[in-house]
Amino acid sequence: MNTQLTPREREVIRMVADGSTNKQISSSIHISENTVKTHLRKLCCKLRLRNRVQLAYWVAKNNGDTEVAI
């Protein structure tokens, strides 16, 4: 699979990796908490991960590079 993350997905995943809650993310980037949840669900699907802990680990494993092709 060779799918790129969108700029918004990269922004959300970085904030998850920094430990932000859905509420903090939604407030920071001015989207609803439901939209944050949708982004997280799509990210998990794209990256074949199960939860936000695995998302944070994925970012750490890639040295913070969220622009890698998947």
ABEGO torsion letter per residue (X at the ends): XBBBBBAAAAAAAAAAAAGBBAAAAAAAAGBBAAAAAAAAAAAAAAAGBABAAAAAAAAAAAGGBAABBX
